[in-house]
Amino acid sequence: MTKPAAWTETLLHSFAEAGYVHASPAILQPAEPFLDLSGEDIRKSLYLTTDLSGEELCACGRS
């Protein structure tokens, strides 16, 4: 295991011992809150798609 990976595992273990639970949020989120807060200019930084019901979903374009 590399040093960063070992450090990450140690940190995650420490959080788990303190009672925290690892969260894995959904990759796609409703686009409306991002567009409402940041305006239409943010569209160029988002990956936008539409679900089967017509709701616009997004993922951040930056990693």
N, CA, C and O atoms as a GROMACS GRO file, in nm:
protein
  252
    1MET      N    1   0.085  -0.118   0.000
    1MET     CA    2   0.000   0.000   0.000
    1MET      C    3   0.089   0.124   0.000
    1MET      O    4   0.188   0.130   0.073
    2THR      N    5   0.054   0.225  -0.083
    2THR     CA    6   0.132   0.348  -0.090
    2THR      C    7   0.106   0.432   0.035
    2THR      O    8   0.008   0.411   0.106
    3LYS      N    9   0.195   0.527   0.060
    3LYS     CA   10   0.179   0.612   0.179
    3LYS      C   11   0.047   0.688   0.180
    3LYS      O   12  -0.021   0.690   0.282
    4PRO      N   13   0.008   0.752   0.066
    4PRO     CA   14  -0.123   0.821   0.070
    4PRO      C   15  -0.239   0.725   0.095
    4PRO      O   16  -0.333   0.759   0.167
    5ALA      N   17  -0.234   0.605   0.036
    5ALA     CA   18  -0.342   0.508   0.056
    5ALA      C   19  -0.345   0.463   0.202
    5ALA      O   20  -0.452   0.448   0.260
    6ALA      N   21  -0.229   0.440   0.261
    6ALA     CA   22  -0.222   0.399   0.401
    6ALA      C   23  -0.273   0.511   0.491
    6ALA      O   24  -0.346   0.486   0.588
    7TRP      N   25  -0.237   0.634   0.460
    7TRP     CA   26  -0.283   0.749   0.539
    7TRP      C   27  -0.435   0.761   0.528
    7TRP      O   28  -0.503   0.787   0.628
    8THR      N   29  -0.488   0.742   0.408
    8THR     CA   30  -0.633   0.749   0.388
    8THR      C   31  -0.704   0.642   0.468
    8THR      O   32  -0.803   0.669   0.535
    9GLU      N   33  -0.653   0.519   0.462
    9GLU     CA   34  -0.714   0.409   0.537
    9GLU      C   35  -0.710   0.437   0.687
    9GLU      O   36  -0.807   0.410   0.758
   10THR      N   37  -0.599   0.491   0.736
   10THR     CA   38  -0.587   0.526   0.878
   10THR      C   39  -0.690   0.632   0.917
   10THR      O   40  -0.754   0.621   1.021
   11LEU      N   41  -0.705   0.732   0.833
   11LEU     CA   42  -0.801   0.839   0.860
   11LEU      C   43  -0.944   0.786   0.858
   11LEU      O   44  -1.023   0.818   0.948
   12LEU      N   45  -0.979   0.705   0.758
   12LEU     CA   46  -1.113   0.647   0.750
   12LEU      C   47  -1.142   0.558   0.870
   12LEU      O   48  -1.253   0.558   0.923
   13HIS      N   49  -1.042   0.481   0.912
   13HIS     CA   50  -1.058   0.395   1.030
   13HIS      C   51  -1.083   0.480   1.155
   13HIS      O   52  -1.166   0.445   1.239
   14SER      N   53  -1.011   0.590   1.167
   14SER     CA   54  -1.027   0.681   1.280
   14SER      C   55  -1.169   0.738   1.284
   14SER      O   56  -1.231   0.746   1.390
   15PHE      N   57  -1.220   0.779   1.168
   15PHE     CA   58  -1.356   0.831   1.161
   15PHE      C   59  -1.457   0.723   1.199
   15PHE      O   60  -1.552   0.750   1.273
   16ALA      N   61  -1.437   0.601   1.149
   16ALA     CA   62  -1.528   0.491   1.180
   16ALA      C   63  -1.529   0.462   1.328
   16ALA      O   64  -1.636   0.437   1.385
   17GLU      N   65  -1.414   0.465   1.393
   17GLU     CA   66  -1.406   0.442   1.538
   17GLU      C   67  -1.480   0.551   1.615
   17GLU      O   68  -1.532   0.526   1.724
   18ALA      N   69  -1.484   0.671   1.558
   18ALA     CA   70  -1.553   0.783   1.623
   18ALA      C   71  -1.703   0.779   1.598
   18ALA      O   72  -1.777   0.864   1.649
   19GLY      N   73  -1.749   0.681   1.519
   19GLY     CA   74  -1.892   0.667   1.496
   19GLY      C   75  -1.943   0.723   1.365
   19GLY      O   76  -2.063   0.718   1.337
   20TYR      N   77  -1.853   0.777   1.282
   20TYR     CA   78  -1.897   0.829   1.154
   20TYR      C   79  -1.919   0.716   1.055
   20TYR      O   80  -1.853   0.612   1.063
   21VAL      N   81  -2.013   0.736   0.963
   21VAL     CA   82  -2.045   0.637   0.862
   21VAL      C   83  -2.004   0.693   0.726
   21VAL      O   84  -2.031   0.810   0.695
   22HIS      N   85  -1.939   0.610   0.645
   22HIS     CA   86  -1.895   0.653   0.512
   22HIS      C   87  -2.017   0.682   0.425
   22HIS      O   88  -2.109   0.601   0.418
   23ALA      N   89  -2.017   0.798   0.360
   23ALA     CA   90  -2.128   0.836   0.273
   23ALA      C   91  -2.084   0.829   0.127
   23ALA      O   92  -1.973   0.868   0.093
   24SER      N   93  -2.172   0.778   0.044
   24SER     CA   94  -2.148   0.773  -0.100
   24SER      C   95  -2.266   0.843  -0.168
   24SER      O   96  -2.364   0.779  -0.206
   25PRO      N   97  -2.255   0.976  -0.184
   25PRO     CA   98  -2.368   1.049  -0.242
   25PRO      C   99  -2.390   1.013  -0.389
   25PRO      O  100  -2.299   0.966  -0.457
   26ALA      N  101  -2.509   1.037  -0.435
   26ALA     CA  102  -2.541   1.012  -0.576
   26ALA      C  103  -2.452   1.098  -0.665
   26ALA      O  104  -2.420   1.212  -0.632
   27ILE      N  105  -2.414   1.042  -0.777
   27ILE     CA  106  -2.330   1.117  -0.871
   27ILE      C  107  -2.411   1.227  -0.938
   27ILE      O  108  -2.364   1.340  -0.952
   28LEU      N  109  -2.531   1.195  -0.980
   28LEU     CA  110  -2.617   1.294  -1.043
   28LEU      C  111  -2.708   1.357  -0.938
   28LEU      O  112  -2.766   1.289  -0.854
   29GLN      N  113  -2.718   1.488  -0.946
   29GLN     CA  114  -2.800   1.565  -0.853
   29GLN      C  115  -2.899   1.648  -0.933
   29GLN      O  116  -2.873   1.677  -1.050
   30PRO      N  117  -3.012   1.688  -0.873
   30PRO     CA  118  -3.103   1.780  -0.943
   30PRO      C  119  -3.028   1.909  -0.980
   30PRO      O  120  -2.957   1.965  -0.898
   31ALA      N  121  -3.045   1.954  -1.102
   31ALA     CA  122  -2.972   2.072  -1.150
   31ALA      C  123  -3.030   2.203  -1.097
   31ALA      O  124  -2.958   2.301  -1.084
   32GLU      N  125  -3.158   2.205  -1.066
   32GLU     CA  126  -3.226   2.328  -1.027
   32GLU      C  127  -3.157   2.407  -0.915
   32GLU      O  128  -3.138   2.528  -0.929
   33PRO      N  129  -3.116   2.343  -0.803
   33PRO     CA  130  -3.051   2.421  -0.698
   33PRO      C  131  -2.920   2.486  -0.744
   33PRO      O  132  -2.890   2.599  -0.705
   34PHE      N  133  -2.842   2.416  -0.824
   34PHE     CA  134  -2.716   2.473  -0.874
   34PHE      C  135  -2.743   2.591  -0.965
   34PHE      O  136  -2.675   2.694  -0.956
   35LEU      N  137  -2.842   2.577  -1.054
   35LEU     CA  138  -2.875   2.685  -1.146
   35LEU      C  139  -2.937   2.803  -1.073
   35LEU      O  140  -2.912   2.918  -1.109
   36ASP      N  141  -3.020   2.776  -0.972
   36ASP     CA  142  -3.082   2.883  -0.894
   36ASP      C  143  -2.977   2.964  -0.817
   36ASP      O  144  -2.985   3.087  -0.812
   37LEU      N  145  -2.880   2.896  -0.759
   37LEU     CA  146  -2.780   2.964  -0.677
   37LEU      C  147  -2.671   3.031  -0.760
   37LEU      O  148  -2.623   3.139  -0.724
   38SER      N  149  -2.631   2.968  -0.870
   38SER     CA  150  -2.517   3.018  -0.947
   38SER      C  151  -2.555   3.082  -1.080
   38SER      O  152  -2.470   3.144  -1.145
   39GLY      N  153  -2.677   3.068  -1.120
   39GLY     CA  154  -2.722   3.125  -1.247
   39GLY      C  155  -2.690   3.035  -1.365
   39GLY      O  156  -2.623   2.933  -1.351
   40GLU      N  157  -2.739   3.075  -1.478
   40GLU     CA  158  -2.725   2.996  -1.600
   40GLU      C  159  -2.580   2.985  -1.646
   40GLU      O  160  -2.547   2.892  -1.721
   41ASP      N  161  -2.492   3.076  -1.604
   41ASP     CA  162  -2.352   3.071  -1.645
   41ASP      C  163  -2.282   2.942  -1.602
   41ASP      O  164  -2.183   2.902  -1.662
   42ILE      N  165  -2.334   2.877  -1.498
   42ILE     CA  166  -2.271   2.755  -1.447
   42ILE      C  167  -2.295   2.636  -1.541
   42ILE      O  168  -2.226   2.534  -1.530
   43ARG      N  169  -2.390   2.647  -1.634
   43ARG     CA  170  -2.422   2.537  -1.725
   43ARG      C  171  -2.298   2.483  -1.797
   43ARG      O  172  -2.286   2.363  -1.818
   44LYS      N  173  -2.206   2.572  -1.834
   44LYS     CA  174  -2.086   2.528  -1.908
   44LYS      C  175  -1.992   2.446  -1.821
   44LYS      O  176  -1.903   2.379  -1.874
   45SER      N  177  -2.009   2.449  -1.688
   45SER     CA  178  -1.924   2.372  -1.597
   45SER      C  179  -1.990   2.243  -1.549
   45SER      O  180  -1.930   2.167  -1.472
   46LEU      N  181  -2.112   2.218  -1.592
   46LEU     CA  182  -2.187   2.102  -1.547
   46LEU      C  183  -2.208   2.003  -1.660
   46LEU      O  184  -2.215   2.041  -1.777
   47TYR      N  185  -2.216   1.878  -1.624
   47TYR     CA  186  -2.264   1.776  -1.716
   47TYR      C  187  -2.414   1.768  -1.690
   47TYR      O  188  -2.456   1.732  -1.579
   48LEU      N  189  -2.495   1.800  -1.788
   48LEU     CA  190  -2.640   1.801  -1.772
   48LEU      C  191  -2.704   1.687  -1.851
   48LEU      O  192  -2.662   1.657  -1.963
   49THR      N  193  -2.803   1.626  -1.792
   49THR     CA  194  -2.881   1.523  -1.858
   49THR      C  195  -3.024   1.533  -1.805
   49THR      O  196  -3.049   1.606  -1.709
   50THR      N  197  -3.115   1.461  -1.866
   50THR     CA  198  -3.254   1.463  -1.825
   50THR      C  199  -3.298   1.321  -1.794
   50THR      O  200  -3.270   1.229  -1.870
   51ASP      N  201  -3.368   1.303  -1.680
   51ASP     CA  202  -3.417   1.169  -1.647
   51ASP      C  203  -3.547   1.141  -1.722
   51ASP      O  204  -3.598   1.226  -1.795
   52LEU      N  205  -3.600   1.021  -1.702
   52LEU     CA  206  -3.719   0.979  -1.776
   52LEU      C  207  -3.841   1.066  -1.748
   52LEU      O  208  -3.931   1.074  -1.831
   53SER      N  209  -3.844   1.130  -1.630
   53SER     CA  210  -3.959   1.215  -1.597
   53SER      C  211  -3.942   1.357  -1.650
   53SER      O  212  -4.034   1.439  -1.637
   54GLY      N  213  -3.826   1.388  -1.708
   54GLY     CA  214  -3.801   1.522  -1.762
   54GLY      C  215  -3.723   1.612  -1.670
   54GLY      O  216  -3.692   1.726  -1.706
   55GLU      N  217  -3.690   1.564  -1.549
   55GLU     CA  218  -3.613   1.646  -1.456
   55GLU      C  219  -3.468   1.657  -1.503
   55GLU      O  220  -3.407   1.558  -1.542
   56GLU      N  221  -3.414   1.779  -1.499
   56GLU     CA  222  -3.277   1.802  -1.538
   56GLU      C  223  -3.184   1.764  -1.422
   56GLU      O  224  -3.203   1.809  -1.309
   57LEU      N  225  -3.084   1.680  -1.451
   57LEU     CA  226  -2.987   1.635  -1.351
   57LEU      C  227  -2.849   1.681  -1.394
   57LEU      O  228  -2.825   1.704  -1.512
   58CYS      N  229  -2.759   1.694  -1.297
   58CYS     CA  230  -2.626   1.741  -1.331
   58CYS      C  231  -2.519   1.673  -1.248
   58CYS      O  232  -2.545   1.617  -1.142
   59ALA      N  233  -2.398   1.679  -1.300
   59ALA     CA  234  -2.277   1.638  -1.229
   59ALA      C  235  -2.174   1.747  -1.256
   59ALA      O  236  -2.171   1.805  -1.364
   60CYS      N  237  -2.091   1.774  -1.158
   60CYS     CA  238  -1.989   1.876  -1.173
   60CYS      C  239  -1.890   1.834  -1.282
   60CYS      O  240  -1.851   1.718  -1.287
   61GLY      N  241  -1.851   1.925  -1.367
   61GLY     CA  242  -1.758   1.895  -1.474
   61GLY      C  243  -1.615   1.889  -1.428
   61GLY      O  244  -1.529   1.842  -1.503
   62ARG      N  245  -1.585   1.934  -1.309
   62ARG     CA  246  -1.448   1.932  -1.257
   62ARG      C  247  -1.431   1.816  -1.164
   62ARG      O  248  -1.525   1.775  -1.097
   63SER      N  249  -1.308   1.762  -1.159
   63SER     CA  250  -1.284   1.650  -1.067
   63SER      C  251  -1.204   1.696  -0.948
   63SER      O  252  -1.173   1.616  -0.860
   0.00000   0.00000   0.00000
